[in-house]
Amino acid sequence: NFRATEYIVENGINSYFTWHDDLSWYPHGRDVSYDSQNALHIITAILYWLFGANTSLYDFTIIIPVIFGSVTTFFVFLLVRIIAGTSAGMLSSLLFSVSLPIIFRGTLGWFKSEPLGLCLGILSVYLFLSGIKNEKSNLSFLRFIMGGILLSIAISAWGGIQFFVIPIAIFI
């Protein structure tokens, strides 16, 4: 993941989609954009271009899962608040923030796709449910569209997003 993000930072997004990496999967190499979590690499490269001013890409990729995990805690609050109220939202975001599996897989320097996928998945479910609860049709439609866009980006970011897609599809 780091190497693919580094390639985007050094060569641009367009070259990423034509990159055939001869240094991995010996002897034939690998078409990286075909079988990778593209959204993780592209979003991290864009965020690095925007906010990575005086830091190395390596340090930035160590910190980015912590940032996504922190933002996800807020989205958990929003999601549970719309379902069960503010107190339940606060409790669930607290439990999410101290959950050991979440901490081990996302916030201890692993530059993997779970933190981004969880962040986008929880936000898209929140937008979907808030669109259903909202009485204003224009705003609801906008929330459905944004939730769908974020969910499609999340599909490209993390394989585990199916645990968000399947319940939404069954609901619809």
Protein Blocks (a to p, Z undefined) as FASTA:
>chain_A
ZZmmmmmmmnojklmmmcccfkgoifkbpafklmccfklmmmmmmmmmmmmmmacfklmm
mmmmmmmmmmmmmmmmmmmmmmnojklmmmmmmmmmmgmklmmmmmnopacfklmmmmmm
mmmmmmmmmmmmpmblklmmmmmmmmmmmmmmmmmmomklmmmmmmmmmmZZ
